[in-house]
Amino acid sequence: MAKLHGLLGVASWSLILVAIPAMGGEIKSTSTQGKADFGRGSESRDVTPVGNTLKIKQRLAQLPTTMPVAKVAIAEVRLQSTDKGIEITLVTNQSAQLQLVNRSEGNNYIVDIPNAQLSLASGEEFRQEQPTDGITAVSVTNIDASTIRVTVAGEAGLPTVGLFDSDEGLIFGFTPVVTSAQTPQLPAEGETQTEQPSTPDQPIELVVTGQEDRYSVPNATTATRTDTPLRDIPQSIQAVPRQVLDDRQVIRASDALRNVSGVQRGNTVGGTAEVYNIRGFQQFGGSLRDGFRNGSPLVDTATLERIEVLKGPASVLYGNLDPGGVINFVTKQPLSEPFYAVGLQVGSFGLVRPTLDLSGPLNPEGTILYRLNTAYEKGGNFRNFDTEVERFFISPVVTWKIGDRTDLRLELEYVNDKRPFDRGLVAFGTGVADIPFDRVLGEPDDFSERTNLSTGYRLEHRFNDDWKIRNRFRSSFSDQTSISLEPGRLNETTGELSREFDAFNEASRNYELQTDLVGNFATGSIQHTLLFGVDLSWLNREGGGSYEPAPSINIFNPVYGIAPRPSRDELSEVYSFESQTNTLGFFLQDQITLAENLKLLVGGRFDTIDQSSSSSQRQDQAFSPRVGIVYQPIEPISLYTSFSRSFQPNSGTRVDGALLEPVRGTQYEVGVRGEFLNGRLTTNLAAYEITKSNLGVTDPDNPRFSIPLGEQRSRGIELDVTGQVLPGWNIIASYAYTDARVTKDDNLQPGNLIEGVPFNSASLWSTYEIQTGDFQGLGFGLGLFYVGERQGDFNNSFQIPSYVRTDASVFYRRNNWRVGINVNNLFNVDYIEATQRRNRIDPGAPFTVRGTVSVEF
């Protein structure tokens, strides 16, 4: 342990020494007021289209590839008034090479150009306040070493945007939304009015409705720890963007993940956690938040920007993880322009949920930015508990641009969550007991309360355009208490279910430090993106439980409160635990571009893990490799294959106190990824085989302890389709065939199917929003979610029937506000969400209505 602390100190001080010179540099002002060129005089310009309209539209959809793209220098920014509003010209003789990604946030139109750099003679960034009526500010800034961001803030609404090329450079024309008291600003007397360009190709109007206009996410960081196009990754990865979360109005991340192939909801541990099955294997503690271990088992969607799901082993980058895959919750970050959003959601079963999202600069120079997300939730549980769901969440983030090349981000997240502790229903015979889905088999006042606090920082220094170092730290503190009547065995003749009083408490403390170096270089004609890193983590868990026999309950005719619930002091402590896990990992990865259409990914990681408990300890080492290759025979198609391994310490202990040996996994995968409709629609088809050994499962004779299961294998085929089919028509769909079963075991029959995993599952969510006319902004959504028959336990003693759930929505979005109604389970079907053994079966919610209203400023 002392050695680990020593390494931590060396890593931290080394980074500080590297970053200090950059911190001492002059912080440059971003204000250039008074320096904008408003086109005074009689100068005329000849606008000549570069290519045709189709090519310009394609540039609006494209994103950078991993092939090195020469950065385009923008030597000057001009802002001039027109009879309709303003024009912004990015002066360059290479405008045809610029790659554009447009979106909006509230009234702000934003376009990122990820292959350009602002190189003004003054060395300053461009900013102009109130250039015309209806537009409050214009800024053109460098957001990193190779990306320019153009931001235009509308006053009364989102500006209409036109785009065209000229000999001078790339020109944006902005027409503001004017109020009845405003008219477009005209040139002053004596000024020459700038004529609109007259070309064979008219400027393209960019229609932005206040939300990012695509469901597909072209780039992701989870698979490589670098920002990499999905088409260049030799492993299946899907992303659920913020727009899907908003369109479906989901509160829990588990609802959003219905849209990803091969992901099923796992047992919720009495409703206190979100656990997932990925490619047939259940993930306990296997999710990340911005690349760190997720300390909060119930993820709040208020702070999420998107969800990335990497299928298969990810140990090469993140260490001890399950081989089925990893879910990374990517959070919202501070914005350079003011942004304010308020939302309210009300719905069935007394749900009330207000949210707040604020962001912008904290100083005039724009070097300190903030973001604050908060939410309060009450009600919304359809089960007949007296205990209500009550949740408070807050997450502030501050980014400090210390210098031109150094950024520091400080983060905090606090969650307090109180809800019923709910083990759900029970099995009867070979199926689920035929009782109402809202019936409680514990006591109505059973509850669980969890508090989670996480803090951290992210420090990044860019030595130059090609090399940078990142140092990140996060601490997470979690405390949980639950008091409930736990279900036992069911007498199917009498309907009596045995129970016991149970009081449980746990406290966990987790610290993680990540340091990595990223560099781009070439060896001849071969391009490399090299990643080298060191990860340190400490996890301490301690707690205990008390229980004693309690009166049974008849599942067909329940009577509650037969015996008073004893206080915690009246229960004798039956068991306690304390464990500590220390991890040190080194990893190296190289993304190699052998040719424009041939990419190789090679990586490896070595981990040392020390585990100790009150009764035993062990140390394990493991090497986790990954090799993959991508071949792109034509521009929209990527063929890939990969091999990867995983390593994960077992958190379970035997009844004698001994720790279980680590879980190991191996995956082989092949796939094809396509990008169609100018990148607006993406598809991914994958086939895989994963073998997982030494999985710890609940000891059937001692449920509070674990036993090693042996070996499991999962084979499957997955298909995901996401994107925009037509303007306003978005779709995200998936299908998965999963054959997951036990292959070797001393306690179970080889060939048994893994609990809770269907052979077939599919999902579809699609929305259409009217783009023009009197009903512009009116939209409709429809969702279908199919889950096939599943086994209820590892013994395959009972089955969970298949189901199809139908969701629908109608919404209206105009300028900076949105109202909507979402209906989940439109036809009120009975279905089971998840199961774990015969006495822990989670029922799905019935017909549910949620209304939402949100306003952005």
Secondary structure, 3 states (H helix, E strand, C coil): CHHHHHHHHHHHHHHHHHHHHHHCCCCCCCCCCCCCCCCCCCCCCCCCCCCCHHHHHHHHHCCCCCCCCCCEEECEEEEEEECCCEEEEEECCCHHHCCCEEEEECCEEEEEECCEEECCCCCCCEEEEEEECCEEEEEEEEEECCEEEEEEEECCCCCEEEEEECCCEEEEEEECCCCCCCCCCCCCCCCCCECCCCCCCCCEEECCCCCCCCCCCCEECCCCCCCEEHHHCCCCEEEEEHHHHHHHCCCEHHHHHHHCCCEEECCCCCCCCCCEEECCEEECCCEEECCEECCCCCCEHHHEEEEEEEECCCHHHHCCCCCCEEEEEEECCCCCCCEEEEEEEEEHHHEEEEEEEEEEECCCCCCEEEEEEEEEEECCCCCCCCCCCEEEEEEEEEEEECCCCEEEEEEEEEEEEEECCCCEECEECCEECCCCCCCCCCCCCCEEEEEEEEEEEEEEEECCCCEEEEEEEEEEEEEEEEEEEEEEEEECCCCEEEEEEEEEEEEEEEEEEEEEEEEEEEECCEEEEEEEEEEEEEEEEEEEEEEEEEEEEECCCCCCCCCCCCCHHHCCEEEEEEEEEEEEEEEEEEEEEEECCEEEEEEEEEEEEEEEECCCEEEEEEEEEEEEEEECCCCCEEEEEEEEEEEECCCCECCCCCECCCEEEEEEEEEEEEEECCCCEEEEEEEEEEEEECCEEECCCCCCCEEECCEEEEEEEEEEEEEEEECCEEEEEEEEEEEEEEEECCCCCCCCECCCCCCEEEEEEEEEECCCCCCCCEEEEEEEEEECCEECCCCCCCEECCEEEEEEEEEEEECCEEEEEEEECCCCCCCEEEECCCCCEEECCCCEEEEEEEEEC
